[in-house]
Amino acid sequence: MKRNQKLIETLNSLLADELTAASQYMVLSGISENWGYSKHFEKRAFGEVKHADSLIGGVLFRDGIPVVSTLPDMGIGPGVATQLENELLAEEGAINACNSAIVGAGDVTDFATRERLEDIFKDEDRHIDKLEERPDQIKHMACEYFSALKWDS
């Protein structure tokens, strides 16, 4: 595929975000388990790793080099509610970045990349839907009970 440096940079930026999200979810999973709750963040981490793998494939397909050495800061909070707020902010950022990347891929008529990004976008959108439900659920039940629930990504 013809090399497009701007698109490669965009994919690498998204890759950094996905790797950070995966790391953050793994840390939060460990924290939750340490508190005696379920490891509900672990499944989400694996989903973010799949996104990262897809983006690595996209960079390589365009003859680029995946950059995994510079990652954004993680948002780790002192409690479940703060963690969920941080996750929602991260997912909203991912949606915005992914949406911009979809437009950019279309602008350079790279429809394979656009389709790859649309798949990631759909997953991130589902994540936001779930994360937006959580604060209401916390209001309706004790936080400790909420944290012990098994989540379906």
Backbone as JSON Lines, residues from 0, in Angstrom:
{"i":0,"aa":"M","n":[0.86,-1.18,0.0],"ca":[0.0,0.0,0.0],"c":[0.89,1.23,0.0]}
{"i":1,"aa":"K","n":[0.44,2.26,-0.66],"ca":[1.19,3.51,-0.72],"c":[1.31,4.11,0.68]}
{"i":2,"aa":"R","n":[2.5,4.55,1.01],"ca":[2.79,5.13,2.32],"c":[2.16,6.52,2.43]}
{"i":3,"aa":"N","n":[1.42,6.75,3.5],"ca":[0.86,8.07,3.79],"c":[1.28,8.4,5.21]}
{"i":4,"aa":"Q","n":[2.28,9.26,5.33],"ca":[2.89,9.53,6.63],"c":[1.88,10.09,7.64]}
{"i":5,"aa":"K","n":[1.0,10.96,7.19],"ca":[0.02,11.55,8.1],"c":[-0.91,10.46,8.67]}
{"i":6,"aa":"L","n":[-1.35,9.56,7.82],"ca":[-2.22,8.48,8.28],"c":[-1.46,7.54,9.22]}
{"i":7,"aa":"I","n":[-0.21,7.25,8.91],"ca":[0.61,6.42,9.79],"c":[0.75,7.07,11.17]}
{"i":8,"aa":"E","n":[0.99,8.37,11.18],"ca":[1.1,9.09,12.47],"c":[-0.22,9.03,13.23]}
{"i":9,"aa":"T","n":[-1.32,9.16,12.53],"ca":[-2.64,9.08,13.18],"c":[-2.85,7.69,13.78]}
{"i":10,"aa":"L","n":[-2.51,6.66,13.01],"ca":[-2.67,5.29,13.51],"c":[-1.77,5.06,14.72]}
{"i":11,"aa":"N","n":[-0.55,5.58,14.69],"ca":[0.35,5.44,15.83],"c":[-0.17,6.18,17.06]}
{"i":12,"aa":"S","n":[-0.8,7.31,16.85],"ca":[-1.4,8.04,17.98],"c":[-2.53,7.23,18.6]}
{"i":13,"aa":"L","n":[-3.38,6.66,17.75],"ca":[-4.45,5.8,18.25],"c":[-3.88,4.56,18.93]}
{"i":14,"aa":"L","n":[-2.81,4.02,18.39],"ca":[-2.14,2.86,18.99],"c":[-1.67,3.19,20.4]}
{"i":15,"aa":"A","n":[-1.06,4.35,20.57],"ca":[-0.61,4.76,21.9],"c":[-1.78,4.83,22.88]}
{"i":16,"aa":"D","n":[-2.89,5.38,22.42],"ca":[-4.08,5.48,23.28],"c":[-4.61,4.1,23.65]}
{"i":17,"aa":"E","n":[-4.64,3.19,22.69],"ca":[-5.16,1.84,22.96],"c":[-4.25,1.08,23.92]}
{"i":18,"aa":"L","n":[-2.94,1.21,23.75],"ca":[-2.01,0.54,24.66],"c":[-2.11,1.11,26.07]}
{"i":19,"aa":"T","n":[-2.31,2.42,26.16],"ca":[-2.49,3.05,27.47],"c":[-3.79,2.55,28.11]}
{"i":20,"aa":"A","n":[-4.85,2.49,27.31],"ca":[-6.13,2.01,27.83],"c":[-6.01,0.56,28.32]}
{"i":21,"aa":"A","n":[-5.32,-0.28,27.54],"ca":[-5.14,-1.67,27.96],"c":[-4.38,-1.75,29.28]}
{"i":22,"aa":"S","n":[-3.32,-0.96,29.39],"ca":[-2.54,-0.96,30.63],"c":[-3.37,-0.45,31.8]}
{"i":23,"aa":"Q","n":[-4.12,0.6,31.55],"ca":[-4.95,1.18,32.6],"c":[-5.99,0.18,33.07]}
{"i":24,"aa":"Y","n":[-6.64,-0.51,32.14],"ca":[-7.64,-1.5,32.52],"c":[-7.02,-2.65,33.3]}
{"i":25,"aa":"M","n":[-5.8,-3.05,32.94],"ca":[-5.14,-4.13,33.69],"c":[-4.82,-3.69,35.11]}
{"i":26,"aa":"V","n":[-4.33,-2.45,35.26],"ca":[-4.06,-1.94,36.61],"c":[-5.36,-1.87,37.42]}
{"i":27,"aa":"L","n":[-6.41,-1.36,36.8],"ca":[-7.68,-1.25,37.51],"c":[-8.25,-2.63,37.86]}
{"i":28,"aa":"S","n":[-8.01,-3.6,37.0],"ca":[-8.44,-4.96,37.3],"c":[-7.72,-5.49,38.53]}
{"i":29,"aa":"G","n":[-6.42,-5.24,38.58],"ca":[-5.64,-5.66,39.76],"c":[-6.08,-4.95,41.02]}
{"i":30,"aa":"I","n":[-6.35,-3.66,40.92],"ca":[-6.83,-2.89,42.08],"c":[-8.16,-3.46,42.56]}
{"i":31,"aa":"S","n":[-9.07,-3.7,41.63],"ca":[-10.39,-4.23,42.0],"c":[-10.25,-5.59,42.69]}
{"i":32,"aa":"E","n":[-9.39,-6.43,42.13],"ca":[-9.18,-7.74,42.74],"c":[-8.57,-7.59,44.14]}
{"i":33,"aa":"N","n":[-7.64,-6.66,44.3],"ca":[-7.02,-6.42,45.59],"c":[-8.05,-5.96,46.63]}
{"i":34,"aa":"W","n":[-9.06,-5.24,46.19],"ca":[-10.12,-4.79,47.08],"c":[-11.13,-5.89,47.37]}
{"i":35,"aa":"G","n":[-10.98,-7.04,46.72],"ca":[-11.89,-8.15,46.92],"c":[-13.06,-8.16,45.96]}
{"i":36,"aa":"Y","n":[-12.98,-7.36,44.9],"ca":[-14.04,-7.3,43.91],"c":[-13.65,-8.13,42.69]}
{"i":37,"aa":"S","n":[-14.59,-8.26,41.78],"ca":[-14.29,-9.01,40.56],"c":[-13.29,-8.25,39.69]}
{"i":38,"aa":"K","n":[-12.65,-8.98,38.8],"ca":[-11.67,-8.38,37.9],"c":[-12.37,-7.92,36.62]}
{"i":39,"aa":"H","n":[-13.41,-7.1,36.79],"ca":[-14.26,-6.73,35.67],"c":[-13.55,-5.88,34.6]}
{"i":40,"aa":"F","n":[-12.43,-5.26,34.93],"ca":[-11.72,-4.45,33.94],"c":[-10.84,-5.31,33.02]}
{"i":41,"aa":"E","n":[-10.57,-6.55,33.43],"ca":[-9.64,-7.39,32.68],"c":[-10.14,-7.67,31.26]}
{"i":42,"aa":"K","n":[-11.39,-7.98,31.12],"ca":[-11.95,-8.29,29.8],"c":[-11.84,-7.08,28.88]}
{"i":43,"aa":"R","n":[-12.09,-5.9,29.41],"ca":[-11.98,-4.68,28.61],"c":[-10.54,-4.47,28.16]}
{"i":44,"aa":"A","n":[-9.57,-4.8,29.02],"ca":[-8.16,-4.66,28.65],"c":[-7.83,-5.5,27.43]}
{"i":45,"aa":"F","n":[-8.34,-6.73,27.41],"ca":[-8.07,-7.61,26.27],"c":[-8.68,-7.06,24.99]}
{"i":46,"aa":"G","n":[-9.83,-6.41,25.1],"ca":[-10.44,-5.77,23.94],"c":[-9.58,-4.64,23.4]}
{"i":47,"aa":"E","n":[-8.99,-3.87,24.31],"ca":[-8.12,-2.77,23.9],"c":[-6.84,-3.31,23.25]}
{"i":48,"aa":"V","n":[-6.34,-4.44,23.73],"ca":[-5.17,-5.07,23.11],"c":[-5.51,-5.5,21.68]}
{"i":49,"aa":"K","n":[-6.71,-5.99,21.46],"ca":[-7.12,-6.36,20.1],"c":[-7.16,-5.13,19.2]}
{"i":50,"aa":"H","n":[-7.65,-4.01,19.73],"ca":[-7.64,-2.77,18.95],"c":[-6.21,-2.39,18.6]}
{"i":51,"aa":"A","n":[-5.31,-2.48,19.59],"ca":[-3.9,-2.14,19.35],"c":[-3.31,-3.03,18.27]}
{"i":52,"aa":"D","n":[-3.62,-4.32,18.33],"ca":[-3.12,-5.26,17.34],"c":[-3.61,-4.88,15.94]}
{"i":53,"aa":"S","n":[-4.86,-4.49,15.84],"ca":[-5.41,-4.07,14.56],"c":[-4.69,-2.83,14.03]}
{"i":54,"aa":"L","n":[-4.42,-1.89,14.93],"ca":[-3.73,-0.66,14.52],"c":[-2.29,-0.94,14.11]}
{"i":55,"aa":"I","n":[-1.63,-1.85,14.81],"ca":[-0.27,-2.24,14.42],"c":[-0.3,-2.81,13.0]}
{"i":56,"aa":"G","n":[-1.28,-3.66,12.73],"ca":[-1.43,-4.21,11.38],"c":[-1.63,-3.12,10.35]}
{"i":57,"aa":"G","n":[-2.41,-2.12,10.69],"ca":[-2.65,-1.01,9.77],"c":[-1.39,-0.2,9.49]}
{"i":58,"aa":"V","n":[-0.59,0.04,10.52],"ca":[0.67,0.77,10.34],"c":[1.62,-0.04,9.46]}
{"i":59,"aa":"L","n":[1.76,-1.31,9.76],"ca":[2.68,-2.16,9.0],"c":[2.23,-2.29,7.54]}
{"i":60,"aa":"F","n":[0.93,-2.38,7.31],"ca":[0.4,-2.49,5.96],"c":[0.78,-1.28,5.12]}
{"i":61,"aa":"R","n":[0.92,-0.13,5.77],"ca":[1.27,1.11,5.08],"c":[2.78,1.36,5.1]}
{"i":62,"aa":"D","n":[3.55,0.31,5.39],"ca":[5.01,0.38,5.43],"c":[5.52,1.35,6.49]}
{"i":63,"aa":"G","n":[4.76,1.51,7.56],"ca":[5.19,2.34,8.67],"c":[5.79,1.5,9.78]}
{"i":64,"aa":"I","n":[6.29,2.16,10.79],"ca":[6.84,1.5,11.97],"c":[5.93,1.81,13.15]}
{"i":65,"aa":"P","n":[5.36,0.78,13.78],"ca":[4.52,1.03,14.96],"c":[5.36,1.65,16.09]}
{"i":66,"aa":"V","n":[4.86,2.7,16.66],"ca":[5.54,3.38,17.77],"c":[4.82,3.01,19.06]}
{"i":67,"aa":"V","n":[5.53,2.33,19.94],"ca":[4.92,1.89,21.2],"c":[5.72,2.39,22.41]}
{"i":68,"aa":"S","n":[6.63,3.32,22.18],"ca":[7.51,3.77,23.26],"c":[7.01,5.02,23.97]}
{"i":69,"aa":"T","n":[6.04,5.71,23.41],"ca":[5.54,6.94,24.02],"c":[4.04,6.79,24.23]}
{"i":70,"aa":"L","n":[3.63,6.72,25.5],"ca":[2.21,6.53,25.8],"c":[1.71,7.66,26.68]}
{"i":71,"aa":"P","n":[0.43,8.02,26.53],"ca":[-0.16,9.03,27.42],"c":[-0.22,8.52,28.86]}
{"i":72,"aa":"D","n":[-0.42,9.44,29.79],"ca":[-0.57,9.07,31.19],"c":[-1.86,8.31,31.41]}
{"i":73,"aa":"M","n":[-1.82,7.38,32.36],"ca":[-3.02,6.64,32.74],"c":[-3.78,7.44,33.79]}
{"i":74,"aa":"G","n":[-5.1,7.23,33.83],"ca":[-5.94,7.85,34.85],"c":[-6.37,6.81,35.86]}
{"i":75,"aa":"I","n":[-5.67,6.74,36.96],"ca":[-6.0,5.79,38.01],"c":[-6.56,6.58,39.18]}
{"i":76,"aa":"G","n":[-7.74,6.17,39.65],"ca":[-8.4,6.91,40.72],"c":[-8.39,6.16,42.03]}
{"i":77,"aa":"P","n":[-8.75,6.85,43.12],"ca":[-8.72,6.24,44.45],"c":[-9.91,5.34,44.75]}
{"i":78,"aa":"G","n":[-10.93,5.37,43.93],"ca":[-12.11,4.55,44.2],"c":[-12.79,4.16,42.91]}
{"i":79,"aa":"V","n":[-13.76,3.29,43.02],"ca":[-14.45,2.76,41.84],"c":[-15.11,3.88,41.04]}
{"i":80,"aa":"A","n":[-15.81,4.79,41.69],"ca":[-16.5,5.86,40.96],"c":[-15.51,6.72,40.18]}
{"i":81,"aa":"T","n":[-14.39,7.05,40.79],"ca":[-13.36,7.85,40.11],"c":[-12.77,7.07,38.94]}
{"i":82,"aa":"Q","n":[-12.54,5.79,39.14],"ca":[-12.02,4.96,38.06],"c":[-12.97,4.96,36.87]}
{"i":83,"aa":"L","n":[-14.26,4.83,37.16],"ca":[-15.25,4.82,36.08],"c":[-15.29,6.17,35.36]}
{"i":84,"aa":"E","n":[-15.15,7.26,36.11],"ca":[-15.1,8.58,35.48],"c":[-13.89,8.68,34.55]}
{"i":85,"aa":"N","n":[-12.74,8.21,35.03],"ca":[-11.54,8.24,34.2],"c":[-11.7,7.39,32.95]}
{"i":86,"aa":"E","n":[-12.33,6.25,33.09],"ca":[-12.55,5.37,31.94],"c":[-13.47,6.03,30.92]}
{"i":87,"aa":"L","n":[-14.52,6.69,31.4],"ca":[-15.43,7.37,30.49],"c":[-14.7,8.48,29.74]}
{"i":88,"aa":"L","n":[-13.88,9.25,30.43],"ca":[-13.11,10.3,29.76],"c":[-12.17,9.72,28.71]}
{"i":89,"aa":"A","n":[-11.51,8.62,29.04],"ca":[-10.6,7.98,28.1],"c":[-11.35,7.46,26.87]}
{"i":90,"aa":"E","n":[-12.49,6.84,27.09],"ca":[-13.27,6.31,25.97],"c":[-13.83,7.42,25.1]}
{"i":91,"aa":"E","n":[-14.24,8.53,25.73],"ca":[-14.71,9.68,24.94],"c":[-13.59,10.23,24.08]}
{"i":92,"aa":"G","n":[-12.38,10.3,24.64],"ca":[-11.23,10.74,23.86],"c":[-10.94,9.8,22.71]}
{"i":93,"aa":"A","n":[-11.08,8.49,22.97],"ca":[-10.85,7.5,21.93],"c":[-11.87,7.64,20.8]}
{"i":94,"aa":"I","n":[-13.12,7.88,21.17],"ca":[-14.17,8.06,20.17],"c":[-13.87,9.26,19.29]}
{"i":95,"aa":"N","n":[-13.5,10.37,19.91],"ca":[-13.21,11.58,19.14],"c":[-12.01,11.38,18.22]}
{"i":96,"aa":"A","n":[-10.94,10.78,18.75],"ca":[-9.75,10.55,17.94],"c":[-10.03,9.56,16.8]}
{"i":97,"aa":"C","n":[-10.77,8.53,17.11],"ca":[-11.1,7.52,16.1],"c":[-11.99,8.13,15.01]}
{"i":98,"aa":"N","n":[-12.94,8.93,15.39],"ca":[-13.83,9.57,14.43],"c":[-13.03,10.47,13.48]}
{"i":99,"aa":"S","n":[-12.1,11.24,14.03],"ca":[-11.25,12.1,13.2],"c":[-10.4,11.26,12.26]}
{"i":100,"aa":"A","n":[-9.89,10.14,12.76],"ca":[-9.06,9.27,11.94],"c":[-9.87,8.63,10.81]}
{"i":101,"aa":"I","n":[-11.13,8.31,11.08],"ca":[-12.01,7.75,10.05],"c":[-12.17,8.76,8.92]}
{"i":102,"aa":"V","n":[-12.41,10.01,9.29],"ca":[-12.55,11.07,8.28],"c":[-11.24,11.21,7.5]}
{"i":103,"aa":"G","n":[-10.1,11.2,8.22],"ca":[-8.81,11.33,7.56],"c":[-8.52,10.19,6.6]}
{"i":104,"aa":"A","n":[-8.87,8.98,6.99],"ca":[-8.66,7.83,6.1],"c":[-9.51,7.96,4.84]}
{"i":105,"aa":"G","n":[-10.73,8.44,5.02],"ca":[-11.59,8.67,3.86],"c":[-11.04,9.75,2.95]}
{"i":106,"aa":"D","n":[-10.47,10.79,3.55],"ca":[-9.9,11.9,2.76],"c":[-8.78,11.45,1.84]}
{"i":107,"aa":"V","n":[-8.01,10.43,2.28],"ca":[-6.91,9.93,1.44],"c":[-7.33,8.65,0.71]}
{"i":108,"aa":"T","n":[-8.63,8.42,0.65],"ca":[-9.26,7.25,0.0],"c":[-8.64,5.92,0.42]}
{"i":109,"aa":"D","n":[-8.37,5.81,1.71],"ca":[-7.89,4.54,2.29],"c":[-9.07,3.91,3.01]}
{"i":110,"aa":"F","n":[-9.9,3.24,2.23],"ca":[-11.14,2.72,2.76],"c":[-10.95,1.47,3.61]}
{"i":111,"aa":"A","n":[-9.85,0.76,3.4],"ca":[-9.54,-0.39,4.26],"c":[-9.25,0.09,5.68]}
{"i":112,"aa":"T","n":[-8.47,1.16,5.78],"ca":[-8.18,1.72,7.1],"c":[-9.45,2.29,7.71]}
{"i":113,"aa":"R","n":[-10.23,2.95,6.91],"ca":[-11.48,3.52,7.42],"c":[-12.36,2.42,8.01]}
{"i":114,"aa":"E","n":[-12.46,1.29,7.31],"ca":[-13.27,0.18,7.81],"c":[-12.69,-0.37,9.12]}
{"i":115,"aa":"R","n":[-11.37,-0.51,9.19],"ca":[-10.7,-0.98,10.41],"c":[-11.02,-0.04,11.58]}
{"i":116,"aa":"L","n":[-10.96,1.25,11.31],"ca":[-11.24,2.24,12.35],"c":[-12.71,2.27,12.74]}
{"i":117,"aa":"E","n":[-13.58,2.05,11.78],"ca":[-15.02,2.0,12.09],"c":[-15.33,0.84,13.03]}
{"i":118,"aa":"D","n":[-14.65,-0.29,12.86],"ca":[-14.85,-1.43,13.77],"c":[-14.42,-1.06,15.19]}
{"i":119,"aa":"I","n":[-13.28,-0.4,15.3],"ca":[-12.8,0.05,16.62],"c":[-13.78,1.06,17.2]}
{"i":120,"aa":"F","n":[-14.24,1.98,16.37],"ca":[-15.2,3.01,16.81],"c":[-16.44,2.38,17.41]}
{"i":121,"aa":"K","n":[-16.97,1.35,16.76],"ca":[-18.17,0.67,17.25],"c":[-17.94,0.07,18.63]}
{"i":122,"aa":"D","n":[-16.77,-0.55,18.82],"ca":[-16.44,-1.11,20.14],"c":[-16.36,-0.01,21.2]}
{"i":123,"aa":"E","n":[-15.67,1.08,20.86],"ca":[-15.52,2.18,21.81],"c":[-16.88,2.79,22.16]}
{"i":124,"aa":"D","n":[-17.75,2.88,21.17],"ca":[-19.09,3.42,21.4],"c":[-19.87,2.53,22.37]}
{"i":125,"aa":"R","n":[-19.73,1.2,22.22],"ca":[-20.38,0.27,23.16],"c":[-19.8,0.44,24.56]}
{"i":126,"aa":"H","n":[-18.49,0.65,24.64],"ca":[-17.86,0.87,25.95],"c":[-18.44,2.11,26.62]}
{"i":127,"aa":"I","n":[-18.6,3.17,25.86],"ca":[-19.17,4.4,26.42],"c":[-20.59,4.16,26.92]}
{"i":128,"aa":"D","n":[-21.39,3.45,26.13],"ca":[-22.76,3.15,26.56],"c":[-22.76,2.47,27.93]}
{"i":129,"aa":"K","n":[-21.89,1.46,28.08],"ca":[-21.82,0.74,29.36],"c":[-21.32,1.64,30.48]}
{"i":130,"aa":"L","n":[-20.29,2.42,30.2],"ca":[-19.73,3.29,31.24],"c":[-20.7,4.38,31.66]}
{"i":131,"aa":"E","n":[-21.54,4.84,30.74],"ca":[-22.54,5.85,31.1],"c":[-23.62,5.28,31.99]}
{"i":132,"aa":"E","n":[-23.84,3.97,31.92],"ca":[-24.84,3.33,32.77],"c":[-24.34,3.16,34.21]}
{"i":133,"aa":"R","n":[-23.05,3.02,34.39],"ca":[-22.5,2.67,35.7],"c":[-22.81,3.66,36.82]}
{"i":134,"aa":"P","n":[-22.66,4.99,36.61],"ca":[-22.97,5.9,37.72],"c":[-24.41,5.78,38.22]}
{"i":135,"aa":"D","n":[-25.34,5.57,37.3],"ca":[-26.73,5.39,37.72],"c":[-26.88,4.1,38.52]}
{"i":136,"aa":"Q","n":[-26.18,3.06,38.09],"ca":[-26.24,1.8,38.83],"c":[-25.66,1.97,40.24]}
{"i":137,"aa":"I","n":[-24.59,2.72,40.35],"ca":[-23.99,2.96,41.66],"c":[-24.97,3.7,42.57]}
{"i":138,"aa":"K","n":[-25.7,4.65,42.0],"ca":[-26.67,5.4,42.79],"c":[-27.78,4.5,43.34]}
{"i":139,"aa":"H","n":[-28.07,3.43,42.6],"ca":[-29.17,2.55,42.97],"c":[-28.76,1.38,43.85]}
{"i":140,"aa":"M","n":[-27.48,1.22,44.06],"ca":[-27.03,0.1,44.9],"c":[-25.75,0.51,45.62]}
{"i":141,"aa":"A","n":[-25.41,-0.22,46.6],"ca":[-24.17,0.06,47.32],"c":[-22.98,-0.13,46.39]}
{"i":142,"aa":"C","n":[-22.04,0.73,46.48],"ca":[-20.85,0.67,45.64],"c":[-20.15,-0.68,45.78]}
{"i":143,"aa":"E","n":[-20.11,-1.22,46.97],"ca":[-19.44,-2.5,47.18],"c":[-20.13,-3.62,46.41]}
{"i":144,"aa":"Y","n":[-21.46,-3.61,46.41],"ca":[-22.2,-4.61,45.66],"c":[-21.96,-4.43,44.17]}
{"i":145,"aa":"F","n":[-22.02,-3.2,43.72],"ca":[-21.79,-2.88,42.32],"c":[-20.44,-3.39,41.87]}
{"i":146,"aa":"S","n":[-19.41,-3.18,42.65],"ca":[-18.07,-3.58,42.27],"c":[-17.88,-5.09,42.21]}
{"i":147,"aa":"A","n":[-18.7,-5.81,42.92],"ca":[-18.59,-7.25,42.93],"c":[-19.3,-7.92,41.75]}
{"i":148,"aa":"L","n":[-20.07,-7.12,40.99],"ca":[-20.79,-7.66,39.85],"c":[-19.84,-8.11,38.75]}
{"i":149,"aa":"K","n":[-20.24,-9.1,38.01],"ca":[-19.51,-9.5,36.79],"c":[-20.05,-8.66,35.66]}
{"i":150,"aa":"W","n":[-19.14,-8.1,34.88],"ca":[-19.54,-7.24,33.77],"c":[-19.31,-7.95,32.47]}
{"i":151,"aa":"D","n":[-20.09,-7.57,31.47],"ca":[-19.93,-8.16,30.14],"c":[-19.3,-7.15,29.19]}
{"i":152,"aa":"S","n":[-18.12,-6.71,29.54],"ca":[-17.32,-5.79,28.73],"c":[-18.06,-4.54,28.52]}
